Amino acid sequence: VSLLAYNIVNFTRTLCFTQGSANMQVDTIRLKLFKVAGKLVRTGRRLLLKLSSYHVHQGLFYQVLGNIQQLCW
């Protein structure tokens, strides 16, 4: 399972990160992006991820999230 998680993060890094942040290590990515306090709320029609209004790395988080959303399979 850890190998699969590592490969997913590495694949995301190569596709969705900018030039400046593409060379970050997996541990740094996990610390900055995945260790964020939030709450997942399920409504009748969709899932909402509610994050804190202030986060140190929120610019990078939303930039990577936007890049992930733009991927076309």
PDB file of N, CA, C and O in Angstrom:
ATOM      1  N   VAL A   1       0.824  -1.179   0.000  1.00  0.00           N
ATOM      2  CA  VAL A   1       0.000   0.000   0.000  1.00  0.00           C
ATOM      3  C   VAL A   1       0.874   1.251   0.000  1.00  0.00           C
ATOM      4  O   VAL A   1       0.559   2.227  -0.681  1.00  0.00           O
ATOM      5  N   SER A   2       1.966   1.228   0.756  1.00  0.00           N
ATOM      6  CA  SER A   2       2.838   2.402   0.800  1.00  0.00           C
ATOM      7  C   SER A   2       3.514   2.641  -0.550  1.00  0.00           C
ATOM      8  O   SER A   2       3.749   3.788  -0.930  1.00  0.00           O
ATOM      9  N   LEU A   3       3.823   1.577  -1.265  1.00  0.00           N
ATOM     10  CA  LEU A   3       4.404   1.714  -2.594  1.00  0.00           C
ATOM     11  C   LEU A   3       3.412   2.357  -3.555  1.00  0.00           C
ATOM     12  O   LEU A   3       3.790   3.207  -4.362  1.00  0.00           O
ATOM     13  N   LEU A   4       2.163   1.962  -3.474  1.00  0.00           N
ATOM     14  CA  LEU A   4       1.123   2.556  -4.311  1.00  0.00           C
ATOM     15  C   LEU A   4       0.939   4.037  -3.974  1.00  0.00           C
ATOM     16  O   LEU A   4       0.821   4.862  -4.879  1.00  0.00           O
ATOM     17  N   ALA A   5       0.912   4.379  -2.693  1.00  0.00           N
ATOM     18  CA  ALA A   5       0.765   5.773  -2.283  1.00  0.00           C
ATOM     19  C   ALA A   5       1.954   6.610  -2.756  1.00  0.00           C
ATOM     20  O   ALA A   5       1.770   7.741  -3.208  1.00  0.00           O
ATOM     21  N   TYR A   6       3.156   6.074  -2.658  1.00  0.00           N
ATOM     22  CA  TYR A   6       4.344   6.782  -3.129  1.00  0.00           C
ATOM     23  C   TYR A   6       4.251   7.036  -4.630  1.00  0.00           C
ATOM     24  O   TYR A   6       4.556   8.134  -5.094  1.00  0.00           O
ATOM     25  N   ASN A   7       3.836   6.038  -5.381  1.00  0.00           N
ATOM     26  CA  ASN A   7       3.735   6.199  -6.826  1.00  0.00           C
ATOM     27  C   ASN A   7       2.666   7.209  -7.226  1.00  0.00           C
ATOM     28  O   ASN A   7       2.848   7.946  -8.195  1.00  0.00           O
ATOM     29  N   ILE A   8       1.562   7.253  -6.502  1.00  0.00           N
ATOM     30  CA  ILE A   8       0.515   8.239  -6.787  1.00  0.00           C
ATOM     31  C   ILE A   8       1.035   9.651  -6.534  1.00  0.00           C
ATOM     32  O   ILE A   8       0.814  10.545  -7.351  1.00  0.00           O
ATOM     33  N   VAL A   9       1.724   9.862  -5.415  1.00  0.00           N
ATOM     34  CA  VAL A   9       2.270  11.183  -5.117  1.00  0.00           C
ATOM     35  C   VAL A   9       3.334  11.557  -6.135  1.00  0.00           C
ATOM     36  O   VAL A   9       3.382  12.708  -6.571  1.00  0.00           O
ATOM     37  N   ASN A  10       4.174  10.637  -6.519  1.00  0.00           N
ATOM     38  CA  ASN A  10       5.224  10.911  -7.495  1.00  0.00           C
ATOM     39  C   ASN A  10       4.619  11.223  -8.863  1.00  0.00           C
ATOM     40  O   ASN A  10       5.095  12.126  -9.551  1.00  0.00           O
ATOM     41  N   PHE A  11       3.595  10.502  -9.263  1.00  0.00           N
ATOM     42  CA  PHE A  11       2.901  10.743 -10.525  1.00  0.00           C
ATOM     43  C   PHE A  11       2.225  12.114 -10.512  1.00  0.00           C
ATOM     44  O   PHE A  11       2.270  12.837 -11.508  1.00  0.00           O
ATOM     45  N   THR A  12       1.602  12.472  -9.396  1.00  0.00           N
ATOM     46  CA  THR A  12       0.970  13.785  -9.261  1.00  0.00           C
ATOM     47  C   THR A  12       2.010  14.886  -9.323  1.00  0.00           C
ATOM     48  O   THR A  12       1.775  15.937  -9.920  1.00  0.00           O
ATOM     49  N   ARG A  13       3.156  14.652  -8.711  1.00  0.00           N
ATOM     50  CA  ARG A  13       4.220  15.658  -8.722  1.00  0.00           C
ATOM     51  C   ARG A  13       4.698  15.941 -10.130  1.00  0.00           C
ATOM     52  O   ARG A  13       4.925  17.098 -10.485  1.00  0.00           O
ATOM     53  N   THR A  14       4.853  14.916 -10.931  1.00  0.00           N
ATOM     54  CA  THR A  14       5.354  15.130 -12.278  1.00  0.00           C
ATOM     55  C   THR A  14       4.315  15.770 -13.194  1.00  0.00           C
ATOM     56  O   THR A  14       4.686  16.481 -14.128  1.00  0.00           O
ATOM     57  N   LEU A  15       3.027  15.539 -12.954  1.00  0.00           N
ATOM     58  CA  LEU A  15       1.990  16.086 -13.826  1.00  0.00           C
ATOM     59  C   LEU A  15       1.446  17.434 -13.384  1.00  0.00           C
ATOM     60  O   LEU A  15       1.151  18.278 -14.230  1.00  0.00           O
ATOM     61  N   CYS A  16       1.306  17.659 -12.098  1.00  0.00           N
ATOM     62  CA  CYS A  16       0.507  18.784 -11.610  1.00  0.00           C
ATOM     63  C   CYS A  16       1.288  19.886 -10.917  1.00  0.00           C
ATOM     64  O   CYS A  16       0.722  20.944 -10.640  1.00  0.00           O
ATOM     65  N   PHE A  17       2.552  19.684 -10.629  1.00  0.00           N
ATOM     66  CA  PHE A  17       3.304  20.708  -9.921  1.00  0.00           C
ATOM     67  C   PHE A  17       4.017  21.620 -10.902  1.00  0.00           C
ATOM     68  O   PHE A  17       4.310  21.221 -12.030  1.00  0.00           O
ATOM     69  N   THR A  18       4.295  22.842 -10.474  1.00  0.00           N
ATOM     70  CA  THR A  18       4.993  23.799 -11.312  1.00  0.00           C
ATOM     71  C   THR A  18       6.491  23.489 -11.304  1.00  0.00           C
ATOM     72  O   THR A  18       6.953  22.601 -10.588  1.00  0.00           O
ATOM     73  N   GLN A  19       7.228  24.230 -12.104  1.00  0.00           N
ATOM     74  CA  GLN A  19       8.667  23.991 -12.203  1.00  0.00           C
ATOM     75  C   GLN A  19       9.377  24.176 -10.856  1.00  0.00           C
ATOM     76  O   GLN A  19      10.285  23.414 -10.525  1.00  0.00           O
ATOM     77  N   GLY A  20       8.971  25.174 -10.092  1.00  0.00           N
ATOM     78  CA  GLY A  20       9.639  25.443  -8.821  1.00  0.00           C
ATOM     79  C   GLY A  20       9.366  24.409  -7.752  1.00  0.00           C
ATOM     80  O   GLY A  20      10.220  24.158  -6.902  1.00  0.00           O
ATOM     81  N   SER A  21       8.205  23.814  -7.780  1.00  0.00           N
ATOM     82  CA  SER A  21       7.854  22.865  -6.730  1.00  0.00           C
ATOM     83  C   SER A  21       7.897  21.414  -7.195  1.00  0.00           C
ATOM     84  O   SER A  21       7.612  20.515  -6.404  1.00  0.00           O
ATOM     85  N   ALA A  22       8.239  21.164  -8.432  1.00  0.00           N
ATOM     86  CA  ALA A  22       8.271  19.796  -8.946  1.00  0.00           C
ATOM     87  C   ALA A  22       9.442  18.989  -8.394  1.00  0.00           C
ATOM     88  O   ALA A  22       9.437  17.760  -8.473  1.00  0.00           O
ATOM     89  N   ASN A  23      10.439  19.662  -7.841  1.00  0.00           N
ATOM     90  CA  ASN A  23      11.597  18.930  -7.328  1.00  0.00           C
ATOM     91  C   ASN A  23      11.518  18.683  -5.824  1.00  0.00           C
ATOM     92  O   ASN A  23      12.507  18.270  -5.219  1.00  0.00           O
ATOM     93  N   MET A  24      10.354  18.927  -5.205  1.00  0.00           N
ATOM     94  CA  MET A  24      10.192  18.652  -3.779  1.00  0.00           C
ATOM     95  C   MET A  24      10.168  17.143  -3.537  1.00  0.00           C
ATOM     96  O   MET A  24       9.728  16.369  -4.388  1.00  0.00           O
ATOM     97  N   GLN A  25      10.643  16.747  -2.375  1.00  0.00           N
ATOM     98  CA  GLN A  25      10.611  15.342  -2.012  1.00  0.00           C
ATOM     99  C   GLN A  25       9.204  14.957  -1.580  1.00  0.00           C
ATOM    100  O   GLN A  25       8.389  15.815  -1.243  1.00  0.00           O
ATOM    101  N   VAL A  26       8.931  13.669  -1.595  1.00  0.00           N
ATOM    102  CA  VAL A  26       7.601  13.170  -1.265  1.00  0.00           C
ATOM    103  C   VAL A  26       7.229  13.527   0.168  1.00  0.00           C
ATOM    104  O   VAL A  26       6.074  13.863   0.429  1.00  0.00           O
ATOM    105  N   ASP A  27       8.172  13.466   1.101  1.00  0.00           N
ATOM    106  CA  ASP A  27       7.874  13.824   2.491  1.00  0.00           C
ATOM    107  C   ASP A  27       7.485  15.295   2.625  1.00  0.00           C
ATOM    108  O   ASP A  27       6.614  15.637   3.424  1.00  0.00           O
ATOM    109  N   THR A  28       8.127  16.165   1.846  1.00  0.00           N
ATOM    110  CA  THR A  28       7.802  17.591   1.876  1.00  0.00           C
ATOM    111  C   THR A  28       6.415  17.837   1.304  1.00  0.00           C
ATOM    112  O   THR A  28       5.660  18.651   1.837  1.00  0.00           O
ATOM    113  N   ILE A  29       6.073  17.146   0.230  1.00  0.00           N
ATOM    114  CA  ILE A  29       4.741  17.271  -0.364  1.00  0.00           C
ATOM    115  C   ILE A  29       3.680  16.818   0.624  1.00  0.00           C
ATOM    116  O   ILE A  29       2.650  17.471   0.785  1.00  0.00           O
ATOM    117  N   ARG A  30       3.932  15.715   1.272  1.00  0.00           N
ATOM    118  CA  ARG A  30       2.977  15.189   2.257  1.00  0.00           C
ATOM    119  C   ARG A  30       2.792  16.165   3.408  1.00  0.00           C
ATOM    120  O   ARG A  30       1.674  16.360   3.884  1.00  0.00           O
ATOM    121  N   LEU A  31       3.876  16.776   3.856  1.00  0.00           N
ATOM    122  CA  LEU A  31       3.802  17.717   4.968  1.00  0.00           C
ATOM    123  C   LEU A  31       3.045  18.985   4.578  1.00  0.00           C
ATOM    124  O   LEU A  31       2.246  19.495   5.364  1.00  0.00           O
ATOM    125  N   LYS A  32       3.292  19.499   3.371  1.00  0.00           N
ATOM    126  CA  LYS A  32       2.702  20.773   2.969  1.00  0.00           C
ATOM    127  C   LYS A  32       1.279  20.652   2.444  1.00  0.00           C
ATOM    128  O   LYS A  32       0.483  21.573   2.625  1.00  0.00           O
ATOM    129  N   LEU A  33       0.940  19.549   1.803  1.00  0.00           N
ATOM    130  CA  LEU A  33      -0.354  19.457   1.140  1.00  0.00           C
ATOM    131  C   LEU A  33      -1.335  18.516   1.811  1.00  0.00           C
ATOM    132  O   LEU A  33      -2.529  18.816   1.849  1.00  0.00           O
ATOM    133  N   PHE A  34      -0.889  17.411   2.333  1.00  0.00           N
ATOM    134  CA  PHE A  34      -1.810  16.407   2.843  1.00  0.00           C
ATOM    135  C   PHE A  34      -2.071  16.524   4.339  1.00  0.00           C
ATOM    136  O   PHE A  34      -3.097  16.045   4.823  1.00  0.00           O
ATOM    137  N   LYS A  35      -1.177  17.140   5.063  1.00  0.00           N
ATOM    138  CA  LYS A  35      -1.383  17.313   6.495  1.00  0.00           C
ATOM    139  C   LYS A  35      -2.046  18.664   6.738  1.00  0.00           C
ATOM    140  O   LYS A  35      -1.475  19.556   7.364  1.00  0.00           O
ATOM    141  N   VAL A  36      -3.258  18.786   6.229  1.00  0.00           N
ATOM    142  CA  VAL A  36      -4.037  20.018   6.338  1.00  0.00           C
ATOM    143  C   VAL A  36      -5.320  19.681   7.083  1.00  0.00           C
ATOM    144  O   VAL A  36      -6.009  18.717   6.749  1.00  0.00           O
ATOM    145  N   ALA A  37      -5.631  20.478   8.088  1.00  0.00           N
ATOM    146  CA  ALA A  37      -6.866  20.248   8.827  1.00  0.00           C
ATOM    147  C   ALA A  37      -8.057  20.620   7.954  1.00  0.00           C
ATOM    148  O   ALA A  37      -8.099  21.712   7.388  1.00  0.00           O
ATOM    149  N   GLY A  38      -9.002  19.732   7.846  1.00  0.00           N
ATOM    150  CA  GLY A  38     -10.178  19.983   7.039  1.00  0.00           C
ATOM    151  C   GLY A  38     -11.311  19.072   7.449  1.00  0.00           C
ATOM    152  O   GLY A  38     -11.154  18.191   8.295  1.00  0.00           O
ATOM    153  N   LYS A  39     -12.439  19.299   6.841  1.00  0.00           N
ATOM    154  CA  LYS A  39     -13.625  18.523   7.159  1.00  0.00           C
ATOM    155  C   LYS A  39     -14.341  18.193   5.853  1.00  0.00           C
ATOM    156  O   LYS A  39     -14.587  19.081   5.037  1.00  0.00           O
ATOM    157  N   LEU A  40     -14.668  16.942   5.657  1.00  0.00           N
ATOM    158  CA  LEU A  40     -15.399  16.511   4.476  1.00  0.00           C
ATOM    159  C   LEU A  40     -16.876  16.426   4.834  1.00  0.00           C
ATOM    160  O   LEU A  40     -17.270  15.667   5.720  1.00  0.00           O
ATOM    161  N   VAL A  41     -17.694  17.221   4.128  1.00  0.00           N
ATOM    162  CA  VAL A  41     -19.125  17.302   4.414  1.00  0.00           C
ATOM    163  C   VAL A  41     -19.880  16.754   3.215  1.00  0.00           C
ATOM    164  O   VAL A  41     -19.634  17.165   2.081  1.00  0.00           O
ATOM    165  N   ARG A  42     -20.782  15.845   3.456  1.00  0.00           N
ATOM    166  CA  ARG A  42     -21.596  15.263   2.396  1.00  0.00           C
ATOM    167  C   ARG A  42     -22.973  15.911   2.424  1.00  0.00           C
ATOM    168  O   ARG A  42     -23.684  15.854   3.427  1.00  0.00           O
ATOM    169  N   THR A  43     -23.336  16.530   1.301  1.00  0.00           N
ATOM    170  CA  THR A  43     -24.675  17.103   1.175  1.00  0.00           C
ATOM    171  C   THR A  43     -25.494  16.150   0.316  1.00  0.00           C
ATOM    172  O   THR A  43     -25.037  15.054  -0.009  1.00  0.00           O
ATOM    173  N   GLY A  44     -26.680  16.556  -0.046  1.00  0.00           N
ATOM    174  CA  GLY A  44     -27.541  15.695  -0.857  1.00  0.00           C
ATOM    175  C   GLY A  44     -26.986  15.417  -2.230  1.00  0.00           C
ATOM    176  O   GLY A  44     -27.234  14.347  -2.786  1.00  0.00           O
ATOM    177  N   ARG A  45     -26.233  16.357  -2.801  1.00  0.00           N
ATOM    178  CA  ARG A  45     -25.771  16.202  -4.181  1.00  0.00           C
ATOM    179  C   ARG A  45     -24.265  16.144  -4.361  1.00  0.00           C
ATOM    180  O   ARG A  45     -23.794  15.693  -5.406  1.00  0.00           O
ATOM    181  N   ARG A  46     -23.505  16.581  -3.391  1.00  0.00           N
ATOM    182  CA  ARG A  46     -22.060  16.617  -3.605  1.00  0.00           C
ATOM    183  C   ARG A  46     -21.294  16.502  -2.296  1.00  0.00           C
ATOM    184  O   ARG A  46     -21.865  16.560  -1.207  1.00  0.00           O
ATOM    185  N   LEU A  47     -19.998  16.339  -2.435  1.00  0.00           N
ATOM    186  CA  LEU A  47     -19.087  16.319  -1.299  1.00  0.00           C
ATOM    187  C   LEU A  47     -18.355  17.648  -1.247  1.00  0.00           C
ATOM    188  O   LEU A  47     -17.880  18.136  -2.273  1.00  0.00           O
ATOM    189  N   LEU A  48     -18.260  18.230  -0.076  1.00  0.00           N
ATOM    190  CA  LEU A  48     -17.552  19.492   0.103  1.00  0.00           C
ATOM    191  C   LEU A  48     -16.369  19.271   1.031  1.00  0.00           C
ATOM    192  O   LEU A  48     -16.499  18.641   2.080  1.00  0.00           O
ATOM    193  N   LEU A  49     -15.229  19.790   0.639  1.00  0.00           N
ATOM    194  CA  LEU A  49     -14.047  19.750   1.488  1.00  0.00           C
ATOM    195  C   LEU A  49     -13.881  21.135   2.086  1.00  0.00           C
ATOM    196  O   LEU A  49     -13.526  22.079   1.381  1.00  0.00           O
ATOM    197  N   LYS A  50     -14.131  21.262   3.364  1.00  0.00           N
ATOM    198  CA  LYS A  50     -14.023  22.545   4.046  1.00  0.00           C
ATOM    199  C   LYS A  50     -12.660  22.623   4.711  1.00  0.00           C
ATOM    200  O   LYS A  50     -12.336  21.835   5.600  1.00  0.00           O
ATOM    201  N   LEU A  51     -11.876  23.581   4.266  1.00  0.00           N
ATOM    202  CA  LEU A  51     -10.545  23.791   4.810  1.00  0.00           C
ATOM    203  C   LEU A  51     -10.541  25.038   5.677  1.00  0.00           C
ATOM    204  O   LEU A  51     -11.479  25.834   5.641  1.00  0.00           O
ATOM    205  N   SER A  52      -9.502  25.200   6.442  1.00  0.00           N
ATOM    206  CA  SER A  52      -9.341  26.394   7.253  1.00  0.00           C
ATOM    207  C   SER A  52      -9.220  27.608   6.340  1.00  0.00           C
ATOM    208  O   SER A  52      -8.727  27.494   5.218  1.00  0.00           O
ATOM    209  N   SER A  53      -9.662  28.753   6.807  1.00  0.00           N
ATOM    210  CA  SER A  53      -9.585  29.959   5.982  1.00  0.00           C
ATOM    211  C   SER A  53      -8.148  30.448   5.831  1.00  0.00           C
ATOM    212  O   SER A  53      -7.858  31.238   4.934  1.00  0.00           O
ATOM    213  N   TYR A  54      -7.258  29.994   6.685  1.00  0.00           N
ATOM    214  CA  TYR A  54      -5.864  30.381   6.591  1.00  0.00           C
ATOM    215  C   TYR A  54      -4.999  29.128   6.706  1.00  0.00           C
ATOM    216  O   TYR A  54      -5.113  28.357   7.659  1.00  0.00           O
ATOM    217  N   HIS A  55      -4.149  28.951   5.732  1.00  0.00           N
ATOM    218  CA  HIS A  55      -3.200  27.843   5.729  1.00  0.00           C
ATOM    219  C   HIS A  55      -1.916  28.361   5.117  1.00  0.00           C
ATOM    220  O   HIS A  55      -1.961  29.108   4.139  1.00  0.00           O
ATOM    221  N   VAL A  56      -0.796  27.991   5.654  1.00  0.00           N
ATOM    222  CA  VAL A  56       0.483  28.526   5.211  1.00  0.00           C
ATOM    223  C   VAL A  56       0.740  28.226   3.730  1.00  0.00           C
ATOM    224  O   VAL A  56       1.256  29.080   3.008  1.00  0.00           O
ATOM    225  N   HIS A  57       0.392  27.047   3.284  1.00  0.00           N
ATOM    226  CA  HIS A  57       0.682  26.624   1.921  1.00  0.00           C
ATOM    227  C   HIS A  57      -0.584  26.563   1.065  1.00  0.00           C
ATOM    228  O   HIS A  57      -0.661  25.740   0.153  1.00  0.00           O
ATOM    229  N   GLN A  58      -1.564  27.404   1.335  1.00  0.00           N
ATOM    230  CA  GLN A  58      -2.825  27.301   0.606  1.00  0.00           C
ATOM    231  C   GLN A  58      -2.689  27.707  -0.855  1.00  0.00           C
ATOM    232  O   GLN A  58      -3.441  27.203  -1.689  1.00  0.00           O
ATOM    233  N   GLY A  59      -1.776  28.583  -1.194  1.00  0.00           N
ATOM    234  CA  GLY A  59      -1.563  28.945  -2.592  1.00  0.00           C
ATOM    235  C   GLY A  59      -1.103  27.754  -3.411  1.00  0.00           C
ATOM    236  O   GLY A  59      -1.621  27.504  -4.499  1.00  0.00           O
ATOM    237  N   LEU A  60      -0.129  27.017  -2.890  1.00  0.00           N
ATOM    238  CA  LEU A  60       0.358  25.820  -3.561  1.00  0.00           C
ATOM    239  C   LEU A  60      -0.723  24.751  -3.622  1.00  0.00           C
ATOM    240  O   LEU A  60      -0.866  24.070  -4.637  1.00  0.00           O
ATOM    241  N   PHE A  61      -1.480  24.601  -2.546  1.00  0.00           N
ATOM    242  CA  PHE A  61      -2.543  23.602  -2.508  1.00  0.00           C
ATOM    243  C   PHE A  61      -3.568  23.856  -3.604  1.00  0.00           C
ATOM    244  O   PHE A  61      -3.920  22.940  -4.347  1.00  0.00           O
ATOM    245  N   TYR A  62      -4.049  25.086  -3.711  1.00  0.00           N
ATOM    246  CA  TYR A  62      -5.078  25.389  -4.703  1.00  0.00           C
ATOM    247  C   TYR A  62      -4.526  25.380  -6.130  1.00  0.00           C
ATOM    248  O   TYR A  62      -5.259  25.090  -7.075  1.00  0.00           O
ATOM    249  N   GLN A  63      -3.253  25.692  -6.289  1.00  0.00           N
ATOM    250  CA  GLN A  63      -2.635  25.619  -7.606  1.00  0.00           C
ATOM    251  C   GLN A  63      -2.554  24.165  -8.074  1.00  0.00           C
ATOM    252  O   GLN A  63      -2.890  23.863  -9.219  1.00  0.00           O
ATOM    253  N   VAL A  64      -2.116  23.277  -7.207  1.00  0.00           N
ATOM    254  CA  VAL A  64      -2.035  21.858  -7.559  1.00  0.00           C
ATOM    255  C   VAL A  64      -3.432  21.284  -7.771  1.00  0.00           C
ATOM    256  O   VAL A  64      -3.639  20.491  -8.689  1.00  0.00           O
ATOM    257  N   LEU A  65      -4.393  21.675  -6.932  1.00  0.00           N
ATOM    258  CA  LEU A  65      -5.765  21.217  -7.096  1.00  0.00           C
ATOM    259  C   LEU A  65      -6.339  21.655  -8.437  1.00  0.00           C
ATOM    260  O   LEU A  65      -7.016  20.872  -9.103  1.00  0.00           O
ATOM    261  N   GLY A  66      -6.081  22.887  -8.840  1.00  0.00           N
ATOM    262  CA  GLY A  66      -6.528  23.367 -10.139  1.00  0.00           C
ATOM    263  C   GLY A  66      -5.897  22.594 -11.286  1.00  0.00           C
ATOM    264  O   GLY A  66      -6.564  22.291 -12.275  1.00  0.00           O
ATOM    265  N   ASN A  67      -4.616  22.273 -11.157  1.00  0.00           N
ATOM    266  CA  ASN A  67      -3.937  21.485 -12.188  1.00  0.00           C
ATOM    267  C   ASN A  67      -4.490  20.072 -12.270  1.00  0.00           C
ATOM    268  O   ASN A  67      -4.588  19.509 -13.360  1.00  0.00           O
ATOM    269  N   ILE A  68      -4.849  19.496 -11.141  1.00  0.00           N
ATOM    270  CA  ILE A  68      -5.444  18.159 -11.132  1.00  0.00           C
ATOM    271  C   ILE A  68      -6.808  18.196 -11.818  1.00  0.00           C
ATOM    272  O   ILE A  68      -7.147  17.295 -12.584  1.00  0.00           O
ATOM    273  N   GLN A  69      -7.588  19.243 -11.540  1.00  0.00           N
ATOM    274  CA  GLN A  69      -8.911  19.356 -12.142  1.00  0.00           C
ATOM    275  C   GLN A  69      -8.848  19.574 -13.650  1.00  0.00           C
ATOM    276  O   GLN A  69      -9.799  19.238 -14.356  1.00  0.00           O
ATOM    277  N   GLN A  70      -7.753  20.126 -14.156  1.00  0.00           N
ATOM    278  CA  GLN A  70      -7.620  20.378 -15.586  1.00  0.00           C
ATOM    279  C   GLN A  70      -7.142  19.158 -16.377  1.00  0.00           C
ATOM    280  O   GLN A  70      -7.166  19.163 -17.608  1.00  0.00           O
ATOM    281  N   LEU A  71      -6.710  18.117 -15.667  1.00  0.00           N
ATOM    282  CA  LEU A  71      -6.264  16.910 -16.379  1.00  0.00           C
ATOM    283  C   LEU A  71      -7.439  16.268 -17.114  1.00  0.00           C
ATOM    284  O   LEU A  71      -8.526  16.106 -16.560  1.00  0.00           O
ATOM    285  N   CYS A  72      -7.202  15.920 -18.330  1.00  0.00           N
ATOM    286  CA  CYS A  72      -8.240  15.224 -19.129  1.00  0.00           C
ATOM    287  C   CYS A  72      -7.778  13.797 -19.336  1.00  0.00           C
ATOM    288  O   CYS A  72      -6.662  13.552 -19.792  1.00  0.00           O
ATOM    289  N   TRP A  73      -8.635  12.869 -19.002  1.00  0.00           N
ATOM    290  CA  TRP A  73      -8.292  11.469 -19.176  1.00  0.00           C
ATOM    291  C   TRP A  73      -8.894  11.041 -20.453  1.00  0.00           C
ATOM    292  O   TRP A  73      -8.752   9.882 -20.845  1.00  0.00           O
TER     293      TRP A  73
END
